Amino acid sequence: MTMDALVEVVALSRRFDLSRPGLGRLLAGSARPVLKAVQDVSFTVGRGETVALVGESGSGKSTIARMVVGLLPPSDGAVLIDGLDLADPTKRPQIAKLRRRIQMIFQDPFASLNPRWRVDRIIAEPIRAFRLTTSNAATTARVAELLRRVGLDPRDGRKFPHEFSGGQRQRICIARALASEPDFIVCDEPTSALDVSVQAQILNLMKDLQDQFGLTYLFISHNLAVVKHMANRIGVVYLGRMVELAPARALFQAPRHPYTRMLLDALPDLEMTGRPRKMIEGEIPSPIAPPTGCAFHPRCPLANDRCRQEVPQPLPAGEGLVACHAVAEGRDRAAA
């Protein structure tokens, strides 16, 4: 683990067994289908940094997020936070203490809030669970402070979640995440369910809070325009594999992987540069029966026989890493 890395994801994989119960499968004589949601993903997140994972729906981004916070156990690989493996059974007391420092903000703010609890109780729950205050008065004061931090009034604590708009509910979720005084927050599409104008407010709030508290973010999104505003580095995920990882500036200025170029071509050209653009073609394949070799080859204009047979490994390219035979062989430059 590098000296300044808070989070290290090492060769992370997750498989889901989709087979019928044992007796039913034996009677039917069917094979055991396995969904390969994530395959051999590695990256680090530095302290105070924002790393974003982007890709189409079904690419495995949210599965990675849930493994990173410990909601899903990995099938292979490891997640280390401050050098501690979250799946190490011999370090349970240390892992229990580490839990306070890890939080998650979910995509749907209404679904992630208990509709029967008032907002002040929702935000106070992590404070009480981790015993961060010594009295009810101190807890109440801390909840009021958190509501102010996210742009709400302390009196809003007496309301229920259904009494708020979508943007306000996401502010409540952010306040709840901050309640345990975390170092690392995983944000799983935190603005995708919100109006565009509200998205900007929430993103600016998250950046301000990161500056104030030195927070570290893993930001999951399918919207490259959003991650351009938020991320220091961006990882592009396709069918469970990391195909490109680069600093945000470099990735937007000079994308290397054909899939990254395809995603960027889908963004509106607001500056009207007039550069040639290629429309998105095809759909992401099923992770139950992925293509052989490079999973992107059925949609890739640069694919050859090697791409159809051999899985590419991440290799240095420019300022980042790219898993692409065409980039490794220089065929992407020739086609540009």
BELTA-V49430 format. One record per residue. N is the residue number from 0. RES is the residue in one small letter. SS is DSSP state (@ for helix, = for strand, . for the rest). NEAR is the number of other ideal C-beta (glycine too) atoms within 8 Angstrom. D_LAST is the distance of its C-alpha to the last C-alpha in Angstrom with 1 decimal. Layout:
# BELTA-V49430
N/RES/SS/NEAR/D_LAST
N/RES/SS/NEAR/D_LAST
This chain:
# BELTA-V49430
0/m/./6/36.5
1/t/./7/35.3
2/m/./3/37.9
3/d/./5/36.4
4/a/=/11/35.2
5/l/=/10/37.4
6/v/=/13/35.7
7/e/=/11/34.2
8/v/=/14/32.9
9/v/=/9/33.0
10/a/=/9/31.7
11/l/=/16/32.8
12/s/=/13/33.3
13/r/=/12/35.3
14/r/=/9/36.5
15/f/=/7/38.8
16/d/=/7/41.4
17/l/./7/41.6
18/s/./9/44.4
19/r/./6/47.7
20/p/./5/50.8
21/g/@/5/52.0
22/l/@/6/54.8
23/g/@/8/53.0
24/r/@/11/50.1
25/l/@/7/52.6
26/l/@/6/54.5
27/a/@/7/51.3
28/g/./4/50.0
29/s/./7/46.5
30/a/./4/43.9
31/r/./7/43.0
32/p/./8/39.7
33/v/=/10/37.7
34/l/=/9/35.1
35/k/=/11/32.6
36/a/=/10/31.8
37/v/=/13/30.4
38/q/=/7/29.4
39/d/=/9/29.3
40/v/=/16/28.0
41/s/=/10/28.6
42/f/=/9/28.2
43/t/=/10/30.5
44/v/=/13/31.7
45/g/=/11/33.2
46/r/./9/36.4
47/g/./7/35.9
48/e/./10/32.2
49/t/=/12/30.4
50/v/=/15/27.9
51/a/=/15/26.4
52/l/=/15/25.4
53/v/=/14/23.3
54/g/./11/22.5
55/e/./8/23.7
56/s/./5/27.5
57/g/./7/28.6
58/s/./11/26.1
59/g/./16/29.0
60/k/@/14/28.8
61/s/@/10/32.5
62/t/@/12/33.7
63/i/@/15/32.3
64/a/@/14/34.0
65/r/@/10/37.3
66/m/@/15/37.2
67/v/@/11/36.5
68/v/./10/39.7
69/g/./10/41.7
70/l/./6/42.2
71/l/./8/40.7
72/p/./6/41.4
73/p/./13/38.5
74/s/./7/38.8
75/d/=/7/37.3
76/g/=/13/36.2
77/a/=/11/37.6
78/v/=/16/37.4
79/l/=/13/39.0
80/i/=/13/40.1
81/d/./7/41.7
82/g/./5/41.8
83/l/=/11/43.7
84/d/=/8/42.6
85/l/./11/43.3
86/a/./8/44.3
87/d/./8/46.7
88/p/@/5/50.2
89/t/@/4/52.0
90/k/@/9/50.7
91/r/@/7/51.8
92/p/@/6/53.8
93/q/@/8/51.0
94/i/@/11/48.5
95/a/@/7/51.0
96/k/@/7/51.0
97/l/@/12/47.3
98/r/@/8/47.0
99/r/@/10/48.2
100/r/@/11/45.1
101/i/=/14/42.6
102/q/=/12/42.3
103/m/=/12/40.1
104/i/=/12/39.3
105/f/./10/38.8
106/q/./8/36.9
107/d/./7/40.0
108/p/./13/42.5
109/f/./10/45.4
110/a/./6/45.1
111/s/./7/45.0
112/l/./12/48.2
113/n/./6/51.7
114/p/./8/53.1
115/r/./4/56.6
116/w/./10/56.3
117/r/=/9/56.5
118/v/@/15/53.7
119/d/@/10/55.8
120/r/@/8/56.5
121/i/@/13/52.9
122/i/@/16/51.9
123/a/@/13/55.0
124/e/@/10/54.4
125/p/@/13/52.1
126/i/@/14/54.4
127/r/@/9/57.4
128/a/@/7/55.7
129/f/./8/54.7
130/r/./5/58.0
131/l/./9/56.3
132/t/./9/59.4
133/t/./3/63.1
134/s/./6/64.5
135/n/@/5/63.8
136/a/@/6/64.1
137/a/@/9/61.4
138/t/@/12/59.1
139/t/@/10/59.8
140/a/@/8/59.0
141/r/@/13/55.7
142/v/@/16/54.7
143/a/@/10/55.5
144/e/@/8/53.4
145/l/@/12/50.4
146/l/@/15/50.7
147/r/@/10/50.8
148/r/@/9/47.7
149/v/./13/45.6
150/g/./6/47.1
151/l/./11/49.9
152/d/./6/53.7
153/p/@/9/55.8
154/r/@/5/57.9
155/d/@/11/55.0
156/g/@/12/55.8
157/r/@/7/58.7
158/k/./9/56.5
159/f/=/9/54.9
160/p/@/15/51.1
161/h/@/6/51.5
162/e/@/5/52.8
163/f/./11/49.5
164/s/./6/46.3
165/g/@/12/43.0
166/g/@/11/41.9
167/q/@/10/45.3
168/r/@/13/45.4
169/q/@/14/42.1
170/r/@/13/43.8
171/i/@/17/46.7
172/c/@/14/44.4
173/i/@/14/42.9
174/a/@/15/46.6
175/r/@/11/47.5
176/a/@/12/44.6
177/l/@/14/45.8
178/a/@/15/49.4
179/s/./13/49.2
180/e/./7/47.8
181/p/./12/44.6
182/d/./9/42.0
183/f/=/15/39.2
184/i/=/13/38.3
185/v/=/14/35.9
186/c/=/12/34.8
187/d/=/13/33.9
188/e/./11/32.3
189/p/./13/35.2
190/t/./13/34.2
191/s/./9/32.8
192/a/./8/36.2
193/l/./11/36.8
194/d/./7/36.4
195/v/@/6/33.6
196/s/@/6/36.1
197/v/@/12/37.8
198/q/@/11/34.6
199/a/@/8/34.1
200/q/@/9/37.7
201/i/@/15/37.4
202/l/@/12/34.2
203/n/@/8/35.9
204/l/@/12/39.0
205/m/@/13/37.3
206/k/@/9/35.6
207/d/@/8/39.1
208/l/@/13/40.8
209/q/@/12/38.3
210/d/@/7/39.1
211/q/@/6/42.9
212/f/@/7/43.2
213/g/./9/40.4
214/l/./11/39.0
215/t/=/15/36.2
216/y/=/15/34.0
217/l/=/16/31.9
218/f/=/13/30.4
219/i/=/13/29.4
220/s/=/14/27.5
221/h/./9/25.2
222/n/./9/24.5
223/l/@/12/21.7
224/a/@/7/23.3
225/v/@/11/26.5
226/v/@/14/25.2
227/k/@/9/23.4
228/h/@/6/26.9
229/m/@/12/28.6
230/a/./11/26.6
231/n/./8/26.3
232/r/=/13/24.0
233/i/=/15/22.3
234/g/=/12/22.1
235/v/=/16/20.2
236/v/=/15/22.4
237/y/=/13/21.8
238/l/./12/24.8
239/g/./15/26.8
240/r/=/13/24.3
241/m/=/13/22.5
242/v/=/13/18.8
243/e/=/17/17.8
244/l/=/11/20.2
245/a/=/14/19.5
246/p/=/10/21.2
247/a/@/13/20.8
248/r/@/6/19.6
249/a/@/11/16.8
250/l/@/14/15.8
251/f/@/9/15.7
252/q/@/5/14.0
253/a/./6/11.2
254/p/./9/11.4
255/r/./13/10.3
256/h/./14/11.9
257/p/@/12/10.6
258/y/@/13/14.1
259/t/@/13/14.0
260/r/@/10/11.0
261/m/@/12/13.2
262/l/@/13/16.2
263/l/@/10/14.9
264/d/@/10/13.9
265/a/./7/17.5
266/l/./8/18.9
267/p/./3/20.5
268/d/./9/18.8
269/l/./4/22.1
270/e/./4/20.9
271/m/./5/19.7
272/t/./5/16.6
273/g/./4/15.4
274/r/./5/11.8
275/p/./3/10.5
276/r/./6/11.7
277/k/./8/12.1
278/m/./6/15.7
279/i/./6/17.1
280/e/./6/18.2
281/g/./5/21.1
282/e/./3/23.3
283/i/./8/23.8
284/p/./10/25.9
285/s/./5/29.5
286/p/./11/30.1
287/i/./9/33.2
288/a/./4/31.3
289/p/./11/27.8
290/p/./9/25.4
291/t/./5/25.7
292/g/./11/23.2
293/c/./15/20.4
294/a/./11/21.7
295/f/./13/18.3
296/h/@/11/17.6
297/p/@/8/19.4
298/r/@/8/16.9
299/c/./12/13.7
300/p/./6/11.3
301/l/./10/10.5
302/a/./11/14.3
303/n/./9/16.4
304/d/@/5/20.1
305/r/@/8/20.0
306/c/@/15/18.4
307/r/@/11/21.3
308/q/@/7/23.9
309/e/./8/23.3
310/v/./6/23.0
311/p/./11/20.4
312/q/./5/22.0
313/p/./9/20.9
314/l/=/10/19.8
315/p/=/5/19.3
316/a/=/10/15.7
317/g/./9/15.6
318/e/./5/18.6
319/g/=/14/18.9
320/l/=/11/19.0
321/v/=/15/16.6
322/a/./13/17.9
323/c/./15/15.1
324/h/@/12/15.3
325/a/@/14/11.6
326/v/@/13/11.3
327/a/@/10/14.6
328/e/@/6/13.6
329/g/./7/10.3
330/r/@/11/8.7
331/d/@/12/6.2
332/r/@/6/5.2
333/a/@/6/5.6
334/a/@/8/3.8
335/a/./4/0.0
